[in-house]
Each structure stands twice: as structure tokens, then as C-alpha cells.
């Protein structure tokens, strides 16, 4: 019985690590397009945003529903102690990805200026939380801003809940 539990814990660790790697690769795809807007392809941008959307929110929270006592896991025990905060961060990540998907749908051709942050535009967020107050505020910001907030959300979660 103990071996079965250990195998199940290792399986969930492998699944969530694969999902994290997929989200990191998707974020890298989006980042590359913001670094060189001539590489922007709406379908690839949307695919990357959808990858993050599909692996965040409730899916991400479910991956951390119990403590996985595995040497492969870098998840800290504080996830269970701060369940509401972890779930909010996972949902914020999903919300930013949804905003990026919407931007790709609105911009099927070249990357437009409306997708880019303006010089001097305040970033908002910070290392202790990056929550946008409402959907209207999120949909009004440039996609690049939502992307940076999404990256801050990743950093916040890893700083708070990941053991090194």
C-alpha cells in the first residue's frame, strides 16, 4: 500500500513538473514575440496563452491538493497552509493567460501598438501580489502589461511556495 501511495505521489509530481515546463515554454514563446514583434504570429501567441490557461487555475491548484513527499518535488509545505493564497495566485495566472488569448484574437495580423506597453506605463503588482482588481481593468491593459503581470505572478508563487 505504501509503495502505491509513493508511486501516485511521484506521478503527480511528474505531471505538475511537465505542466510547469509546458507553461515555461509557452511563456518563452510569448516573450520572444514581445522582444521581436516581427516574429508575432497570432496563432502561436494564442496557443501559448491557451497552454498556460489550460494548466493554471483549478488544474494547477489540483496538482497541489495534498503534500507530495517526493525528492523530485520542490513544492513547499506552505501551499497547504496558505491554500486560499495559492489558489488565488493560480487563478490570477489563468486570468492573465485568458487576457493574452483575447489579445491574440483581437490582433490576427501583425502585433499592434495596442498590444505593447507604453513608455512610462506603471507596471503595478509587485513581489507580494500581482492581482488585477477586475476583468474590465485586465481587458483594458495592453497584452504586454498582462504578460509582465503574469510573469510576476509566477515569481510570486515560486518565491512563496517553492523550496530550493
N, C-alpha and C positions, 0 to 999 in steps of 0.2 A: 504493500500500500504506500509506504514512504517513497519508494522508487517511482511510483506512478505520479505522486504529487510533485516530486522533484523534476520529473520529465515534463509535466504540464507547466511548471514554473519556468523551466528553461525554454519551452516552446513559446510562451507568451513574451518572454524577454527577446527571443529571436524575432518574433513578429513585430514587436514595437520598435526594435532596433532597425529592422528592414523598413518600417514605415518612416522612422526618423531620417534614415538615409534617403528615402524617396523624397521626403519634404525638403531636405537639404539640397538635393539635386535640382528639384523644381525651383527653389529659391535662387539657386545659382543661374538657372536659365533666365529667370526674370531679371536678375541683377545684370547679367550680360547685355540684355536688351536695353536697360537703362544706361549702361556705360557706353554703348554704341547703338544709338537709336536706328541706325541703318540696318541692323540685324533683326529689328522687330518684325515678328510675324504673329498676327493676332491669334491664329490657331494654336501656335506653340505657347504663347503667353497664356491663353485660356486653358490649355492642357495643364500647364504648370500650376496655375491658380487652382484649377479643379483638383489636382493631385493633393495640394495642401488642404483644400476644403474637405475632401473625402477622408483624409487621415487625421483631421483635427476634431475639435468639438467633442461630441459624445463618444466617437470612436477612440480618440486619444484618451479621454477620461476612463473608458472601459479597460484600456490596456493597463491602467494603473489602479484597478479596483481593489487589489489586495497586495500585500507586501510579497514581492518575489525575492526569496532568499537565494540568489544566484550570484556566483562570482562574476558572471558576464554582465550583470546589471549595474548601472551607475545611478540608479534611482535612489534617492534618499528617503528615509522613513518619514520625513516631514510631509510627504504627499498625503499620506493617510491622516495625519494630524491637522492638516490645513486643506481638507478636501474641497471646501467651498472656493477657496482662493485658486487652487489648482484647476478646478472645473471652469471658473471664470476665465482664467488665462487660456485654457484650451478652447473655450467658446470665442474669446477675442480673436485668437488665431484664425478660427473658422470665419469669423465675420470679416476680417481683413482680406482673406482669400476670396470670399464672395464679392467684395468690392473690386478686387482685381479682375475677377471673371467678368463683372459688369463693364469694367473699363475696356476689356478686350472686345466685348460685344459691341460697345459704342464706337470703337475705333478699329474697323476691319481693314483699313488700309495702312498707310504709314503711321508711325507713332506721332500723335499730335501734341502741340504745345500744351493743350489742356490736361494731358497725362503727366506732365512734368511739374516738379516743384518750381516755384518762382524764387528768384534770388531774395534772400532775407526772410523767406517764409518760416514762421516758427514751427519747430518740429512737434512740440507737445510731448506728452508721455514722459519717459524717464526710466531710470533703472528699477524703480519700485512699483511701476504700474504704467500701462500704456492704454488704458481703456478710453475709447471714444464714447461720449455720453449717449449718442443715439444714432439710429440708422441714417437720418437726414444729414447729420454732421459728417458721417462717414462717406455717404454718397456724394457730398459736395466737395470733398477734398480731391486733389489730383492723385492719380494712381501711384505715382512715385512716393507721395507722402504716406499713403496707406501701406505701401511696401516697406518703407522705413519703420513705420509703427509695428508692422508685423515682425520685422527683424528684432526690434526692441522687445517684443513680446517673447520671442524665442530666448533672447538673452536673459530676460527677467525670470523665465521659468527655469532655465538651466542654472542660473545663479542661485536661485532659491531652493530648487528641488533636486539638483544633480550633485552627486558626490564625485570628486576627482581622485 
